[in-house]
């Protein structure tokens, strides 16, 4: 593991945390690989994927190398990041935790509550650090929104995530998303941001079809009521991701940049913050609030929402 220290008033990187990457698909190329290779806090120690040629291409593009097995990846890293389907993540991350590796986990943490519980238990037993990649929590827009929400009296909220991610031309039209739809994919983002701004969800009910459109109504611990809408099958010119709070003083909103250029800038900033905070958590041994147990909480909300659809 690599250490951080201060010298002459400057924070100096002695070494960076060596992080292995599992997965070489579009999301790994957009976020994980450039993030892990892009700053002094971490190094991209190696890449493993089920498609060796994809692992090789991604690794070489970011000054790293592909490895032939998960065991080889464990040998060259302190921590492991995941950009794979949720069922694969739950299985492989459990093995990584048992091998003593810290975990940078994507959302959703698993396909089922039982698998998420198993992973959380493995992390606890191994005593390793875990952190969730919930990008809205690390970008400057998301952080500003949640900071403002702390002093905002909320009566109700409306949030939406609407896109064409399941349409054929999208790189994210992957088998697990096409099978499970919006709740499992964008549900974690909406639930996490909403609870961060308003407070814990105590009850929820919904209508719709995760492969077309889902509408949910939630009651929060403080009595607030929120509404969520999500779809991955709309041919929109611009993706919609927004959360608006309403109260006696008016409204307070968060909107992810709709155009690709601004969204890329926000994602790069979020990745830089995530990289710094994950390295700090690994170095200190202190798990962040957005750890595997947060992922388990979101999994339970997804499960409750799915069952409410009937």
C-alpha positions in Angstrom: 0.0 0.0 0.0 1.1 3.5 -0.7 1.3 6.3 1.9 0.5 10.0 1.9 2.2 12.7 4.0 2.8 16.4 4.4 6.1 18.2 3.8 6.7 22.0 3.9 2.9 22.6 3.8 2.4 20.5 0.7 0.6 17.2 0.5 3.2 14.8 -1.1 2.4 11.4 -2.6 5.0 8.9 -1.5 3.2 6.2 -3.4 -0.3 5.6 -4.9 -2.7 2.9 -4.0 -2.4 0.0 -6.5 -5.8 -0.7 -7.9 -6.7 -3.6 -10.2 -9.7 -3.3 -12.5 -12.2 -6.1 -13.3 -14.0 -5.3 -16.5 -13.2 -3.6 -19.8 -16.5 -2.5 -21.2 -17.8 1.0 -22.0 -18.1 2.2 -18.4 -14.6 0.9 -17.5 -13.3 3.0 -20.4 -15.4 6.1 -19.6 -14.7 6.2 -15.9 -12.7 3.5 -14.1 -9.5 3.2 -16.2 -8.9 6.9 -16.8 -9.8 7.7 -13.2 -7.4 5.1 -11.7 -4.6 6.0 -14.0 -5.2 9.8 -14.0 -3.9 11.0 -10.7 -1.1 10.4 -8.1 -3.4 8.9 -5.5 -3.8 5.6 -7.4 -2.2 3.5 -10.1 -4.0 1.2 -12.5 -2.1 -2.0 -11.5 -3.7 -4.3 -14.0 -6.9 -5.1 -15.9 -8.7 -8.4 -16.1 -11.8 -9.1 -18.2 -13.5 -12.1 -19.7 -12.5 -10.8 -23.1 -8.7 -10.8 -23.0 -8.4 -8.6 -26.1 -10.6 -5.9 -24.5 -8.6 -6.0 -21.3 -5.4 -5.7 -23.3 -6.6 -2.7 -25.3 -8.0 -0.8 -22.2 -4.8 -1.5 -20.2 -2.5 -0.4 -22.9 -4.5 2.8 -23.5 -3.8 3.8 -19.9 -0.3 2.6 -19.3 -1.1 -0.6 -17.6 -1.2 -4.3 -18.5 -3.7 -7.0 -18.9 -3.5 -10.1 -16.6 -4.5 -13.6 -17.3 -6.4 -14.5 -14.1 -8.1 -13.0 -11.1 -5.4 -14.5 -8.9 -2.8 -12.7 -10.9 -4.7 -9.5 -10.4 -4.8 -10.0 -6.7 -1.0 -10.4 -6.7 -0.4 -6.9 -8.2 -2.9 -4.8 -6.3 -4.0 -3.4 -2.9 -7.6 -2.8 -4.0 -9.9 -3.9 -6.8 -12.4 -1.8 -8.8 -15.3 -3.3 -10.6 -17.0 -2.4 -13.9 -19.0 -5.6 -14.6 -22.6 -6.9 -14.4 -23.9 -6.9 -10.8 -24.1 -10.7 -10.4 -20.5 -11.0 -11.5 -19.5 -8.1 -9.2 -21.1 -9.8 -6.1 -19.3 -13.1 -6.8 -15.8 -11.7 -7.7 -15.8 -8.9 -5.1 -16.6 -11.5 -2.4 -13.5 -13.4 -3.5 -11.4 -10.3 -3.6 -12.5 -9.3 -0.1 -11.6 -12.8 1.2 -8.2 -12.3 -0.5 -7.7 -9.1 1.6 -8.4 -6.6 -1.2 -10.2 -3.3 -0.7 -13.1 -2.8 -3.0 -14.4 0.0 -5.3 -17.9 -1.2 -6.1 -20.2 -0.1 -8.9 -24.0 0.1 -8.5 -26.1 -1.9 -8.1 -23.9 -3.9 -5.7 -25.6 -7.2 -6.7 -28.6 -8.6 -8.5 -30.4 -9.7 -5.3 -30.6 -8.7 -1.6 -29.2 -12.1 -0.6 -26.1 -11.6 -2.8 -25.6 -8.1 -1.5 -25.9 -9.3 2.1 -23.3 -12.0 1.4 -20.9 -9.5 -0.1 -21.4 -7.1 2.9 -20.7 -9.9 5.3 -17.5 -10.9 3.5 -16.3 -7.3 3.6 -17.0 -7.1 7.3 -15.3 -10.4 8.1 -12.2 -9.5 6.0 -12.0 -6.0 7.5 -11.3 -4.4 4.2 -12.5 -0.9 3.0 -15.3 -0.7 0.5 -16.7 2.3 -1.4 -19.6 2.7 -3.9 -19.2 4.4 -7.2 -22.3 6.6 -7.0 -21.1 9.4 -9.3 -23.7 12.0 -8.4 -22.2 12.0 -4.9 -18.7 13.0 -6.1 -19.4 15.6 -8.8 -19.4 19.3 -8.0 -23.1 19.7 -8.9 -24.2 16.9 -6.7 -22.2 18.0 -3.7 -23.4 21.6 -4.0 -27.0 20.3 -4.2 -26.7 18.1 -1.1 -24.9 20.9 0.8 -27.8 23.3 0.0 -30.3 20.6 0.9 -29.1 20.5 4.4 -30.6 23.9 5.2 -33.7 23.5 3.0 -37.0 22.5 4.5 -38.5 19.9 2.3 -42.2 19.1 1.9 -42.0 17.0 -1.2 -39.7 16.1 -4.0 -39.9 14.9 -7.6 -37.0 13.0 -9.3 -36.5 11.5 -12.7 -34.0 9.5 -14.7 -35.1 9.2 -18.3 -32.9 8.0 -21.2 -32.6 5.7 -24.2 -29.9 3.5 -22.6 -31.7 0.3 -23.6 -32.0 1.3 -27.2 -29.8 -0.5 -29.8 -27.4 2.4 -30.4 -26.5 2.9 -26.8 -23.3 1.3 -25.5 -25.1 0.6 -22.3 -27.7 -1.7 -23.9 -26.1 -4.7 -22.2 -27.8 -8.0 -21.4 -28.3 -7.4 -17.7 -29.9 -4.0 -18.3 -32.1 -5.3 -21.0 -33.3 -8.1 -18.7 -33.8 -6.0 -15.5 -34.4 -2.5 -16.7 -34.5 0.8 -15.0 -35.0 0.0 -11.3 -31.8 -2.0 -11.0 -29.7 0.4 -13.2 -30.7 3.9 -12.4 -32.7 3.2 -9.2 -29.6 3.2 -7.0 -28.7 6.7 -8.2 -32.2 8.1 -7.6 -32.7 6.5 -4.3 -29.2 7.5 -3.0 -29.5 11.1 -4.1 -33.1 11.4 -2.8 -32.2 9.9 0.7 -29.1 12.1 0.8 -31.3 15.2 0.3 -34.5 14.4 2.1 -33.8 11.5 4.5 -34.5 7.8 4.8 -37.3 6.3 2.8 -39.6 4.3 5.1 -42.4 3.3 2.7 -42.7 3.1 -1.1 -45.2 1.9 -3.7 -45.0 1.8 -7.4 -46.6 1.1 -10.8 -45.2 0.3 -14.2 -42.8 -1.9 -16.0 -39.0 -1.6 -15.4 -38.5 -2.2 -19.2 -40.7 0.7 -20.1 -41.6 3.2 -17.3 -41.7 3.0 -13.5 -43.3 5.5 -11.2 -42.8 5.4 -7.4 -44.2 7.2 -4.4 -42.1 7.3 -1.3 -42.7 8.4 2.3 -39.6 9.6 4.2 -38.9 9.4 7.9 -39.6 13.1 8.4 -43.0 12.8 6.7 -42.0 14.2 3.3 -43.4 12.6 0.2 -41.4 12.1 -3.0 -42.2 10.9 -6.5 -39.7 9.1 -8.8 -40.0 8.3 -12.5 -37.5 6.3 -14.5 -37.2 4.8 -18.0 -34.4 3.6 -20.2 -36.3 3.2 -23.4 -37.1 6.7 -24.5 -35.4 8.1 -27.7 -34.7 11.5 -26.2 -32.3 14.0 -27.7 -30.9 14.7 -24.2 -30.8 12.4 -21.1 -32.8 13.7 -18.1 -31.6 13.2 -14.6 -33.0 15.6 -12.1 -34.1 15.9 -8.5 -36.2 18.9 -7.3 -37.1 19.6 -3.7 -40.1 21.7 -2.8 -40.8 23.5 0.5 -41.9 26.8 2.1 -39.0 28.7 0.6 -39.6 27.5 -2.9 -37.6 24.9 -4.8 -34.1 23.5 -4.9 -33.0 21.4 -7.9 -30.2 19.1 -9.1 -29.8 18.4 -12.8 -27.1 16.4 -14.4 -25.7 18.2 -17.5 -27.8 17.0 -20.5 -25.2 17.6 -23.2 -22.3 15.2 -23.6 -19.5 17.7 -23.3 -20.7 19.1 -19.9 -21.6 15.7 -18.7 -18.0 14.5 -19.5 -16.5 17.4 -17.5 -18.7 16.6 -14.5 -17.8 12.9 -14.7 -14.1 13.7 -14.8 -14.4 15.9 -11.8 -16.4 13.3 -10.0 -13.8 10.7 -10.8 -11.0 12.8 -9.4 -12.8 13.3 -6.1 -13.7 9.6 -5.9 -10.1 8.6 -6.6 -8.8 10.9 -3.8 -11.4 9.8 -1.3 -11.0 6.1 -2.0 -7.2 6.3 -1.7 -7.6 8.2 1.6 -10.1 5.6 2.9 -7.8 2.7 2.0 -4.7 4.4 3.5 -6.5 5.2 6.7 -8.5 2.0 6.9 -11.6 3.9 7.7 -14.6 3.0 5.4 -16.6 6.0 4.0 -20.3 6.5 4.5 -20.9 5.3 0.9 -19.6 1.8 1.5 -20.9 -1.7 0.7 -23.6 -1.3 3.4 -24.9 1.8 1.6 -25.0 -0.5 -1.5 -27.0 -3.1 0.5 -29.4 -0.4 1.7 -30.1 0.6 -1.9 -30.5 -3.0 -2.9 -33.2 -3.4 -0.4 -35.0 -0.3 -1.7 -34.8 -1.7 -5.2 -36.2 -5.0 -4.0 -39.1 -3.3 -2.2 -39.8 -1.2 -5.3 -39.8 -4.3 -7.6 -42.1 -6.2 -5.3 -44.5 -3.2 -5.2 -44.9 -3.3 -8.9 -46.7 -6.6 -8.6 
